[in-house]
């Protein structure tokens, strides 16, 4: 009788500890998601600002590696990007990588405009979600 009671108490305590651990782990995961989403938004804004600075090919040449690096940072948050956003960002990165001294005259401005529009819409969507 005493052994069965002790076994029941131990089982109940073990179940309680497991439940508390699960709740704590879930809360940590939620906090990490919020922090990652905030960092994603900050990286998108930084990327948008970098793209806005570019007004000619000389500036693009200097900032190209920085923009590609920022795009890689944003792509690293793939869990928080839709498939469409992820593919768009990959295309933007590919377009920027392909711009060179021979084709910049006709490809730089459209690529910058397209990238700015897409990134701006991603930022607005995320700000809208945060404000809700």
N, C-alpha and C positions, 0 to 999 in steps of 0.2 A: 504494500500500500504506500509506504513512504517512498520507495524507489520509483513507483509510477508517478507520484506527485512531483518528485524532483525532476523526473524526465519531462513531465508536462511543463514545469516552470522553465526548464532549460530550453525546451522547444519554443515556448512563447517568447522568451528573451531573445533567442536567436532570430526568430521571425521579426521581432520589433527592431532589432539592430539592422537587419537586412533592409527593412522598410525605410528606416532613417537614412541609411547609406544611399539607397536608391533616390530618395528625395534630394539629398545633398548633391549627388552626382548629376541629377537632372537640372538642378538650379545652376550648378557650375557650367553645364553645357549651354543653358540659356544665356548666361552672362557672357560666355565666350562667343556665342552667335551674335549677340548685340554688339560686342566689341569689334568683331570681324566685319559686321555690316557697316559700322561707323568708320572703320579703317578703309573699307572699300569706297565709301562715299568720299572720304578725304582724298584717296588716291585718284578717284575719278575727277574731282575738282582740280587737283594739282595737274593732272594730265590735260584737262581742258584749258587751264591757264597757260600751260606750256605751248599748246597748239595756238592759242590766241596771240602769243608773242611773235610767232613766225609771220613775217611779211615779205620775205624774199628768200632766194636760194642760199645766200651766204649765211643767214641766220639759221636756216634749216640744216645746213651742213654742220654747224656748230652744235645744234641742239638735237640732231637726229638720234644719236646714241642715248641721250637722256630720255627722249620720248619713247624709244623702243624699250628701254629699261622700265619706264613707268607703265607701259602697256603690259609688260611681263608681270609686274607687281599686281596690276588689276586682274590679269588672267589667272593669277594664283588663287584668287577667290572664286574659283569656278563653281563651288558649291552654292554660292549666293548669286550667280549669274544664270539667266535663262539660257537655254541652248542657242537661241537666236542671238542674244547679246554676246555670248562667247564666240560664236562664228563671226559676227560683225567685227568684234575686236581683233580677231585673228586676221581677217581680211584687211583691216586698217593697218595692222602691223606689216603685213605682206606688201601692201601698197607703199608704205613708207620705206621699207627696205629696198624696194625696186626703183625708187626715185633716185636718179643720178644726174650727172652733168649733161648727159645727152638728151634726156627726156623731161627735165624739170619744167621747161617752158610751158608745156601743155598738160602736165600731170600734177604739178605741185598744188596749185590753187584748188582744183576740183577735189583732190584728196584731202586737203586741209578743211575745206568747207563741209564735205561729207562726214569727215571724222568729228568735226566740231558739232554738227547737227546731231549725230548719233549719240555722242557722249553727253551732250546737253540734255537730250531726251532721257537718257539713263539717270542722270542726276536729278532731273525734275521728278521722275517717277519715284525715286528713292526718297526724296524730300517730302513728297506727297504722302508716302506710306508712313514716314516718321511723324509727320504732323497729325496723322489720324490717331 
